């Protein structure tokens, strides 16, 4: 790629951090639009098989991050809508036919308030860190994506974790914002500021290794495809394939951590919903409980659904993000050429 540091507003490969943010925001929105219907159908099928009682929590995924949702009384909630489904395909057809296409994105808008900023922070920090570490690490620069991905994920998760905790409490207890502020102040006085990051540990236990493996394999895969097909810049298909492959590998290898994280998230959410103060189980305790009840294979439960969800989400997100960056890169280069042409004339 051409170096435009002297004249373009470029900070990383010809684009600015603001442009990286816009590209990642576009990718996040597109990913959520494609992936959310899969999770909505999955939740509706779960609710049909085992109706959610009040206070029960379930995990809602919009393709960007997981959110804990607390079930409330009444039948107006989207996940309690009546319907007799005979499998995933039948559920898709019946939801669209009886409730309208928009029902496939039920519950999405509130989750985007956190998911989109988290994704923007994550991808922008990753690119900025990788550019810096590639220079600093010298001959070991091939490991820059691994380290950058892990650090960027810690940053994004740390920013969003307290907000997600407050959102769950707001939803489960139906507090006003003034009551929520009082509730937070009481919790901080009793347990300290770290109580706002309760649940961050199991999240990082899954997301740090996932991000490290994902970015390392993605960058290596993209580089290999470019060399194989003799091109300097990866095409949309190359980034899509690299994203799907690296996402699948990372999802499989971190599956036990995902199972434990989901269990702990649901437990924490239900404790909040029931307004119980006793401490949630530790990660090790949850892991031992799963092995005792279901054997080691219990740590790999949900293998296929996780891969089906993660692979397309990673592919859509990274290919859209790279496409957005490429658009801004060319835009910046055209501006520089335009200025040079104007100055010469």
C-alpha positions as CSV (number, residue, x, y, z in Angstrom):
1,X,0.0,0.0,0.0
2,X,1.2,3.4,-0.8
3,X,2.5,5.6,2.0
4,X,0.6,8.9,2.3
5,X,1.9,10.0,5.7
6,X,3.4,13.2,4.3
7,X,0.2,14.6,2.8
8,X,-2.9,12.5,3.5
9,X,-4.8,12.5,6.7
10,X,-3.7,8.9,7.2
11,X,-2.8,7.3,10.4
12,X,-3.0,3.6,9.5
13,X,-2.7,2.3,6.0
14,X,-4.1,5.5,4.5
15,X,-7.1,6.1,6.7
16,X,-7.9,8.0,9.9
17,X,-9.2,6.6,13.1
18,X,-12.5,8.3,12.5
19,X,-12.8,6.6,9.2
20,X,-12.0,3.2,10.9
21,X,-14.8,3.9,13.3
22,X,-17.3,4.6,10.5
23,X,-16.2,1.4,8.7
24,X,-16.5,-0.7,11.8
25,X,-19.9,0.9,12.6
26,X,-21.2,0.0,9.1
27,X,-19.9,-3.5,9.5
28,X,-21.5,-3.9,12.9
29,X,-24.9,-2.8,11.7
30,X,-24.8,-5.1,8.7
31,X,-23.7,-8.0,10.8
32,X,-26.5,-7.6,13.3
33,X,-29.1,-7.4,10.5
34,X,-27.9,-10.7,9.0
35,X,-27.3,-12.7,12.2
36,X,-30.0,-11.5,14.6
37,X,-32.8,-13.5,12.9
38,X,-31.0,-16.7,13.6
39,X,-30.9,-16.0,17.3
40,X,-34.5,-14.8,17.4
41,X,-35.7,-18.0,15.8
42,X,-33.5,-20.0,18.2
43,X,-35.0,-18.2,21.3
44,X,-38.6,-18.6,20.0
45,X,-38.0,-22.4,19.6
46,X,-36.5,-22.6,23.1
47,X,-39.5,-20.7,24.6
48,X,-41.9,-23.0,22.8
49,X,-40.2,-26.1,24.3
50,X,-39.7,-24.7,27.8
51,X,-41.7,-21.5,28.4
52,X,-39.6,-18.8,30.2
53,X,-41.0,-18.0,33.7
54,X,-40.6,-14.6,35.3
55,X,-37.1,-14.0,36.4
56,X,-35.6,-16.5,34.0
57,X,-32.7,-15.2,31.9
58,X,-31.7,-16.1,28.4
59,X,-28.8,-15.0,26.2
60,X,-29.6,-12.9,23.2
61,X,-26.9,-12.5,20.5
62,X,-27.1,-10.0,17.7
63,X,-23.9,-11.3,16.0
64,X,-21.7,-8.7,17.8
65,X,-22.0,-9.5,21.5
66,X,-24.1,-11.5,23.9
67,X,-26.8,-9.8,26.1
68,X,-28.6,-11.2,29.1
69,X,-32.4,-10.7,28.8
70,X,-34.6,-11.1,31.9
71,X,-38.1,-12.6,31.4
72,X,-41.0,-10.5,32.8
73,X,-44.7,-11.2,33.5
74,X,-47.2,-10.9,30.7
75,X,-47.5,-12.2,27.2
76,X,-46.6,-9.1,25.3
77,X,-42.8,-9.8,25.1
78,X,-41.7,-10.9,21.6
79,X,-40.2,-14.2,22.9
80,X,-43.6,-15.2,24.4
81,X,-45.6,-14.7,21.2
82,X,-47.7,-17.8,20.4
83,X,-46.6,-20.1,17.6
84,X,-46.4,-23.7,16.8
85,X,-43.1,-24.3,15.1
86,X,-41.8,-27.6,13.6
87,X,-38.1,-26.7,13.3
88,X,-36.0,-23.8,12.3
89,X,-37.2,-23.4,8.7
90,X,-40.8,-23.7,9.7
91,X,-40.3,-21.0,12.4
92,X,-38.8,-18.6,9.9
93,X,-41.7,-19.0,7.6
94,X,-44.4,-18.8,10.2
95,X,-42.9,-15.8,12.0
96,X,-42.7,-13.8,8.7
97,X,-46.2,-14.9,7.6
98,X,-48.0,-14.3,10.9
99,X,-46.0,-11.5,12.6
100,X,-44.3,-9.7,9.7
101,X,-40.6,-9.6,8.6
102,X,-39.7,-7.1,11.2
103,X,-40.3,-9.7,13.9
104,X,-37.1,-11.4,12.9
105,X,-35.3,-8.5,14.4
106,X,-37.3,-8.4,17.7
107,X,-35.3,-7.0,20.6
108,X,-32.4,-5.8,18.4
109,X,-32.5,-1.9,18.8
110,X,-31.8,-1.8,22.6
111,X,-28.8,-4.2,22.2
112,X,-27.2,-2.1,19.5
113,X,-26.8,0.8,21.9
114,X,-24.0,-1.2,23.5
115,X,-23.0,-3.6,20.8
116,X,-22.1,-1.0,18.1
117,X,-19.9,1.2,20.4
118,X,-18.2,-1.9,21.7
119,X,-17.5,-3.1,18.1
120,X,-16.2,0.3,17.1
121,X,-13.8,0.5,20.1
122,X,-12.7,-3.1,19.5
123,X,-11.9,-2.8,15.7
124,X,-10.4,0.7,15.9
125,X,-8.2,-0.2,18.8
126,X,-7.1,-3.4,17.1
127,X,-6.0,-1.6,13.9
128,X,-4.2,1.2,15.8
129,X,-2.4,-1.3,18.1
130,X,-1.4,-3.6,15.3
131,X,0.1,-0.7,13.3
132,X,2.1,0.3,16.4
133,X,3.2,-3.2,17.4
134,X,4.3,-4.2,13.9
135,X,6.9,-1.4,14.1
136,X,7.8,-2.2,17.8
137,X,8.1,-6.0,17.4
138,X,10.4,-6.0,14.5
139,X,11.1,-9.6,13.3
140,X,8.3,-10.9,15.5
141,X,5.7,-8.7,13.9
142,X,3.6,-11.8,12.8
143,X,2.5,-12.0,16.4
144,X,1.3,-8.4,16.5
145,X,-2.3,-9.3,15.4
146,X,-2.5,-11.9,18.3
147,X,-1.5,-9.4,21.0
148,X,-3.4,-6.5,19.5
149,X,-6.6,-8.6,19.3
150,X,-6.4,-9.7,22.9
151,X,-5.7,-6.2,24.3
152,X,-8.4,-4.5,22.1
153,X,-10.9,-7.1,23.4
154,X,-10.0,-6.4,27.0
155,X,-10.5,-2.6,26.4
156,X,-13.9,-3.0,24.7
157,X,-15.2,-5.5,27.2
158,X,-14.1,-3.4,30.2
159,X,-15.9,-0.3,28.8
160,X,-19.1,-2.1,28.1
161,X,-19.3,-4.6,31.1
162,X,-20.6,-2.0,33.7
163,X,-23.2,-0.7,31.2
164,X,-24.5,-4.2,30.5
165,X,-24.7,-4.9,34.2
166,X,-26.8,-1.7,34.7
167,X,-29.0,-2.5,31.7
168,X,-29.8,-6.0,33.2
169,X,-30.7,-4.4,36.5
170,X,-32.8,-1.7,34.9
171,X,-34.7,-4.3,32.9
172,X,-35.2,-6.8,35.7
173,X,-36.2,-4.4,38.5
174,X,-37.9,-1.8,36.3
175,X,-36.1,1.0,38.1
176,X,-36.2,4.7,37.2
177,X,-32.9,6.3,36.3
178,X,-32.9,8.0,39.7
179,X,-33.5,4.7,41.5
180,X,-30.8,3.1,39.4
181,X,-28.3,5.7,40.5
182,X,-29.2,5.1,44.1
183,X,-28.9,1.4,43.6
184,X,-25.4,1.7,42.0
185,X,-24.2,4.0,44.8
186,X,-25.4,1.5,47.4
187,X,-23.7,-1.4,45.6
188,X,-20.4,0.5,45.2
189,X,-20.4,1.5,48.9
190,X,-21.1,-2.1,50.0
191,X,-18.8,-4.0,47.5
192,X,-16.5,-1.4,46.0
193,X,-16.2,-0.1,42.4
194,X,-15.1,-3.6,41.1
195,X,-18.7,-4.8,41.7
196,X,-19.7,-2.9,38.5
197,X,-17.4,-5.3,36.5
198,X,-19.0,-8.5,38.0
199,X,-19.0,-11.1,35.2
200,X,-16.1,-9.6,33.3
201,X,-13.8,-12.4,34.3
202,X,-15.6,-15.2,32.4
203,X,-16.2,-12.9,29.5
204,X,-12.5,-12.2,29.1
205,X,-11.7,-15.9,29.7
206,X,-13.5,-16.6,26.4
207,X,-13.0,-13.4,24.4
208,X,-9.3,-12.9,24.9
209,X,-8.1,-16.2,23.5
210,X,-10.9,-16.0,20.8
211,X,-9.7,-12.6,19.7
212,X,-6.0,-13.6,19.8
213,X,-6.6,-16.7,17.7
214,X,-9.1,-15.0,15.4
215,X,-6.9,-12.1,14.4
216,X,-3.7,-14.2,14.1
217,X,-5.4,-16.7,11.8
218,X,-7.3,-14.0,9.9
219,X,-4.1,-12.0,9.0
220,X,-2.2,-15.2,8.1
221,X,-5.0,-16.6,6.0
222,X,-5.5,-13.3,4.2
223,X,-1.7,-13.1,3.5
224,X,-1.6,-16.7,2.3
225,X,-4.6,-16.1,-0.1
226,X,-2.9,-13.0,-1.5
227,X,0.3,-14.9,-2.2
228,X,-1.6,-17.8,-3.7
229,X,-3.5,-15.7,-6.2
230,X,-0.7,-13.2,-6.8
231,X,-2.4,-10.0,-5.6
232,X,-1.2,-7.3,-3.3
233,X,-4.6,-6.4,-1.9
234,X,-7.1,-9.0,-0.6
235,X,-10.5,-9.1,-2.4
236,X,-13.9,-9.1,-0.7
237,X,-14.1,-12.9,-1.2
238,X,-10.6,-13.4,0.4
239,X,-11.5,-11.4,3.5
240,X,-14.9,-13.1,3.8
241,X,-13.3,-16.6,3.5
242,X,-10.5,-15.7,6.0
243,X,-13.0,-14.2,8.4
244,X,-15.2,-17.3,8.3
245,X,-12.4,-19.8,8.6
246,X,-10.6,-18.0,11.5
247,X,-13.9,-17.4,13.3
248,X,-14.7,-21.1,13.0
249,X,-11.3,-22.2,14.4
250,X,-11.5,-19.7,17.3
251,X,-15.1,-20.7,18.1
252,X,-14.3,-24.4,18.3
253,X,-11.2,-23.9,20.4
254,X,-12.9,-21.6,22.9
255,X,-16.2,-23.5,23.1
256,X,-15.6,-24.7,26.7
257,X,-15.1,-21.1,27.8
258,X,-18.2,-20.1,26.0
259,X,-20.3,-22.7,27.8
260,X,-19.0,-21.6,31.2
261,X,-19.4,-17.9,30.3
262,X,-23.0,-18.4,29.3
263,X,-23.9,-20.4,32.4
264,X,-22.3,-17.7,34.6
265,X,-24.0,-14.8,32.7
266,X,-27.4,-16.4,33.1
267,X,-26.8,-17.1,36.8
268,X,-25.7,-13.5,37.5
269,X,-28.7,-12.2,35.6
270,X,-31.1,-14.4,37.5
271,X,-29.6,-13.4,40.9
272,X,-30.1,-9.8,39.9
273,X,-33.7,-10.4,38.7
274,X,-34.6,-12.1,42.1
275,X,-32.7,-9.3,43.9
276,X,-30.5,-11.9,45.8
277,X,-27.3,-10.8,47.3
278,X,-25.4,-14.1,47.6
279,X,-22.3,-14.6,45.5
280,X,-22.5,-16.3,42.1
281,X,-20.6,-19.5,41.4
282,X,-16.9,-19.1,40.4
283,X,-15.8,-20.1,36.9
284,X,-14.0,-23.2,38.2
285,X,-17.1,-24.2,40.2
286,X,-19.3,-23.9,37.1
287,X,-16.8,-25.9,35.1
288,X,-16.7,-28.7,37.7
289,X,-20.5,-28.8,37.9
290,X,-20.8,-29.2,34.1
291,X,-18.3,-32.0,34.0
292,X,-20.0,-33.8,36.9
293,X,-23.4,-33.5,35.4
294,X,-22.7,-34.1,31.7
295,X,-19.1,-35.3,31.5
296,X,-16.3,-33.5,29.6
297,X,-18.5,-33.5,26.5
298,X,-20.8,-31.1,28.4
299,X,-18.1,-28.4,27.9
300,X,-18.5,-28.7,24.2
301,X,-22.3,-28.5,24.2
302,X,-23.8,-26.3,21.4
303,X,-20.9,-26.9,19.1
304,X,-22.8,-26.7,15.8
305,X,-25.1,-23.7,16.8
306,X,-22.1,-21.7,17.9
307,X,-20.1,-22.4,14.7
308,X,-23.2,-21.6,12.5
309,X,-23.6,-18.3,14.4
310,X,-20.0,-17.2,14.7
311,X,-18.6,-18.1,11.2
312,X,-21.0,-15.9,9.2
313,X,-20.9,-13.1,11.8
314,X,-17.1,-13.0,11.6
315,X,-17.1,-13.2,7.8
316,X,-19.7,-10.4,7.3
317,X,-18.2,-8.1,9.9
318,X,-14.6,-8.3,8.7
319,X,-15.3,-8.3,5.0
320,X,-17.6,-5.2,5.4
321,X,-15.1,-3.5,7.6
322,X,-12.2,-4.1,5.1
323,X,-14.5,-2.9,2.3
324,X,-15.2,0.3,4.2
325,X,-11.6,0.9,4.9
326,X,-10.7,0.3,1.2
327,X,-13.4,2.9,0.3
328,X,-11.9,5.5,2.6
329,X,-8.4,4.7,1.5
330,X,-9.2,5.3,-2.1
331,X,-11.2,8.4,-1.2
332,X,-8.2,9.8,0.7
333,X,-5.8,9.0,-2.2
334,X,-8.1,10.7,-4.7
335,X,-8.2,13.8,-2.5
336,X,-4.4,13.9,-2.3
337,X,-4.1,13.5,-6.1
338,X,-6.7,16.2,-6.6
339,X,-4.8,18.6,-4.4
340,X,-1.5,17.8,-6.2
341,X,-3.2,18.4,-9.5
342,X,-4.7,21.7,-8.3
343,X,-1.3,22.9,-7.0
344,X,0.5,22.0,-10.2
345,X,-2.0,23.9,-12.3
